[in-house]
Amino acid sequence: MNGDTHSCDPLGSELLGSEPLGPEPLYTIGELARRSGLTVKTVRFYSDQGIVSPADRNPAGHRRYGVDAVARLELVRTLRELGLGLPAIRQVVDRELALPAVAAAHAEALDVQIRVLRLRRAVLGTVARRGSTPEELTLVHQLARLSEDERYRLIGEFLAGAFGGLRADGRFAAVVRSLTPEPTDDLEPEQVEAWVELAELAADDGFRGLLRRLAEDEAAEAGADWPRPGLAWVVRELAGPAVVAGIDPGSGEAAGIARELAARYAGSAPGAVVRGRLAERLAAMADPRRERYLALLAVVNGWAAPESSAAVLDWAVRAVRSAG
């Protein structure tokens, strides 16, 4: 009785391990394709390449694959979707190469591709925004492709030309540091665009000359009898409230502010020469390229956008000139 019960319970016998399991199932190439989510053509290609091999053939010579082939093909599909080539895939599935090593190498390759794609996107975005000509497209692309070392050498040469070799040169060291981009080679698209424009400004001889004149004037005044205090700070303190209040820069009230500004700048009662020099200095400080450089530097360094001083400087220039 017990023997008959046992013989009628094959499932229970398998779970108890008292009888051997049946033979491993074999799949046709079509069945394997369905189970792996690949096309028959793709499975046949991988089979021909030896990445997955048939376990047997039927009497008609058709290939039959074991269950391990399904797992191999799922791995192959994943690796292909990640962009690995067939040689690396073959080494992984054959365990000739450790998967973590392949993944690390491929991640590095993807990082390079991402940087290239970001660069292309930035160049195309810049060209589209500017409405560039074909010649300008070539220039923008060349500037964007500069390596990290080339970018910093370009800016370094620009700043050296603007501030280097002056009397009281030491006082400009902090200025140069504050105008130097921070090192990074993993740039976002907007940072690449900012670098392109920074490179263009660095190649602008007129802008370099403007900064040089400002630095030379400051170096000369460093040893004068009437050294000015921080001019930008004084302008913001005196002209800023006037701009907010809407005071006309040609008015009498503005003339009084302009005279106070000149006195604070000179450290004494200023004459016409001093006021003329102050107007020139303020006009140079108001050059839009100077503020644009600072804005681009903030983008490259990931800083908050600097507060614009354009309106205050413009008001101060007009007020000083109107005051005579």
PEVEN-V910714 format. One record per residue. RES is the residue in one small letter. SS is DSSP state (helix for helix, strand for strand, loop for the rest). D_LAST is the distance of its C-alpha to the last C-alpha in Angstrom with 1 decimal. Layout:
# PEVEN-V910714
res | ss | d_last
RES | SS | D_LAST
RES | SS | D_LAST
This chain:
# PEVEN-V910714
res | ss | d_last
m | loop | 124.7
n | helix | 121.8
g | helix | 121.8
d | helix | 121.7
t | helix | 118.7
h | helix | 116.9
s | helix | 117.5
c | loop | 116.1
d | loop | 112.9
p | helix | 111.1
l | helix | 107.6
g | helix | 108.6
s | helix | 110.2
e | helix | 107.0
l | helix | 105.0
l | helix | 107.5
g | loop | 107.6
s | loop | 111.3
e | loop | 111.2
p | loop | 109.0
l | loop | 106.1
g | loop | 106.4
p | loop | 105.1
e | loop | 101.3
p | loop | 100.3
l | loop | 99.3
y | strand | 96.9
t | loop | 96.8
i | helix | 93.7
g | helix | 92.9
e | helix | 93.4
l | helix | 91.2
a | helix | 88.5
r | helix | 88.6
r | helix | 88.6
s | helix | 85.7
g | loop | 83.6
l | loop | 83.6
t | loop | 85.0
v | helix | 88.5
k | helix | 86.9
t | helix | 84.5
v | helix | 87.3
r | helix | 89.5
f | helix | 86.7
y | helix | 86.3
s | helix | 90.1
d | helix | 90.3
q | loop | 87.6
g | loop | 89.7
i | loop | 87.0
v | loop | 89.6
s | loop | 93.2
p | loop | 96.1
a | loop | 98.7
d | strand | 101.5
r | strand | 102.6
n | loop | 105.0
p | loop | 108.1
a | loop | 106.2
g | loop | 103.7
h | loop | 100.8
r | strand | 98.5
r | strand | 98.6
y | strand | 95.9
g | loop | 96.2
v | helix | 93.9
d | helix | 92.0
a | helix | 90.7
v | helix | 88.9
a | helix | 87.0
r | helix | 86.2
l | helix | 84.9
e | helix | 82.7
l | helix | 81.2
v | helix | 80.8
r | helix | 79.1
t | helix | 76.6
l | helix | 75.8
r | helix | 75.3
e | helix | 73.0
l | loop | 70.9
g | loop | 70.8
l | loop | 73.3
g | loop | 75.2
l | helix | 79.0
p | helix | 79.6
a | helix | 77.8
i | helix | 79.5
r | helix | 82.9
q | helix | 82.3
v | helix | 81.3
v | helix | 84.2
d | loop | 86.6
r | loop | 85.1
e | loop | 84.4
l | loop | 80.8
a | loop | 79.5
l | helix | 77.5
p | helix | 74.8
a | helix | 74.1
v | helix | 73.9
a | helix | 71.6
a | helix | 69.3
a | helix | 69.1
h | helix | 68.6
a | helix | 65.9
e | helix | 64.0
a | helix | 64.5
l | helix | 63.2
d | helix | 60.1
v | helix | 59.4
q | helix | 60.1
i | helix | 57.8
r | helix | 54.9
v | helix | 55.6
l | helix | 55.7
r | helix | 52.4
l | helix | 50.9
r | helix | 52.3
r | helix | 51.1
a | helix | 47.5
v | helix | 47.5
l | helix | 48.8
g | helix | 46.5
t | helix | 43.5
v | helix | 44.7
a | helix | 45.6
r | helix | 42.2
r | helix | 40.3
g | loop | 42.7
s | loop | 43.1
t | loop | 44.9
p | helix | 48.1
e | helix | 46.1
e | helix | 43.6
l | helix | 46.5
t | helix | 48.0
l | helix | 44.7
v | helix | 44.3
h | helix | 48.0
q | helix | 47.7
l | helix | 44.7
a | helix | 46.5
r | loop | 49.7
l | loop | 48.1
s | loop | 50.1
e | helix | 48.6
d | helix | 48.6
e | helix | 46.9
r | helix | 44.2
y | helix | 43.3
r | helix | 43.6
l | helix | 41.1
i | helix | 38.5
g | helix | 39.4
e | helix | 38.7
f | helix | 35.4
l | helix | 34.2
a | helix | 35.7
g | helix | 33.7
a | helix | 30.4
f | helix | 31.0
g | loop | 34.1
g | loop | 34.5
l | loop | 31.2
r | loop | 31.0
a | loop | 31.2
d | helix | 32.9
g | helix | 34.7
r | helix | 31.7
f | helix | 31.5
a | helix | 35.1
a | helix | 34.5
v | helix | 31.7
v | helix | 34.1
r | helix | 36.8
s | helix | 34.6
l | loop | 33.9
t | loop | 37.6
p | loop | 39.9
e | loop | 43.0
p | loop | 46.3
t | loop | 48.3
d | loop | 50.6
d | loop | 51.7
l | loop | 48.7
e | loop | 48.5
p | helix | 47.6
e | helix | 44.0
q | helix | 43.6
v | helix | 45.0
e | helix | 42.5
a | helix | 39.7
w | helix | 41.0
v | helix | 41.1
e | helix | 37.4
l | helix | 36.6
a | helix | 38.6
e | helix | 36.7
l | helix | 33.4
a | helix | 34.9
a | loop | 35.9
d | loop | 32.5
d | helix | 31.4
g | helix | 27.8
f | helix | 27.6
r | helix | 29.3
g | helix | 26.8
l | helix | 23.8
l | helix | 25.5
r | helix | 26.4
r | helix | 22.9
l | helix | 21.8
a | helix | 25.0
e | helix | 24.5
d | helix | 21.0
e | helix | 22.5
a | helix | 25.6
a | helix | 23.7
e | helix | 21.7
a | loop | 25.1
g | loop | 26.1
a | loop | 22.8
d | loop | 22.5
w | loop | 19.7
p | loop | 21.1
r | loop | 19.3
p | loop | 21.5
g | loop | 22.3
l | helix | 19.0
a | helix | 20.7
w | helix | 22.3
v | helix | 19.2
v | helix | 17.4
r | helix | 20.7
e | helix | 21.0
l | helix | 17.7
a | helix | 16.7
g | helix | 20.4
p | helix | 21.4
a | helix | 18.4
v | helix | 19.7
v | helix | 23.2
a | helix | 22.4
g | loop | 20.9
i | loop | 17.6
d | loop | 15.4
p | loop | 12.2
g | loop | 10.5
s | loop | 12.2
g | helix | 11.7
e | helix | 13.8
a | helix | 11.7
a | helix | 8.6
g | helix | 11.3
i | helix | 12.5
a | helix | 9.4
r | helix | 9.3
e | helix | 13.0
l | helix | 12.8
a | helix | 11.0
a | helix | 13.6
r | helix | 16.3
y | helix | 15.5
a | helix | 15.5
g | loop | 18.2
s | loop | 16.7
a | loop | 13.9
p | loop | 11.3
g | loop | 9.6
a | helix | 7.0
v | helix | 9.9
v | helix | 10.5
r | helix | 7.4
g | helix | 8.0
r | helix | 11.5
l | helix | 11.2
a | helix | 9.8
e | helix | 12.7
r | helix | 15.0
l | helix | 14.5
a | helix | 15.0
a | helix | 18.2
m | helix | 19.3
a | loop | 19.0
d | loop | 21.4
p | helix | 24.3
r | helix | 26.8
r | helix | 25.9
e | helix | 26.7
r | helix | 29.7
y | helix | 31.1
l | helix | 31.1
a | helix | 32.7
l | helix | 35.4
l | helix | 36.0
a | helix | 36.7
v | helix | 39.2
v | helix | 41.0
n | helix | 41.3
g | loop | 42.3
w | loop | 39.5
a | loop | 37.9
a | loop | 35.0
p | loop | 31.7
e | loop | 29.3
s | loop | 26.6
s | loop | 23.0
a | helix | 21.7
a | helix | 20.4
v | helix | 18.7
l | helix | 16.9
d | helix | 16.0
w | helix | 14.5
a | helix | 12.6
v | helix | 11.1
r | helix | 10.1
a | helix | 8.8
v | helix | 6.6
r | helix | 5.3
s | helix | 5.4
a | helix | 3.8
g | loop | 0.0
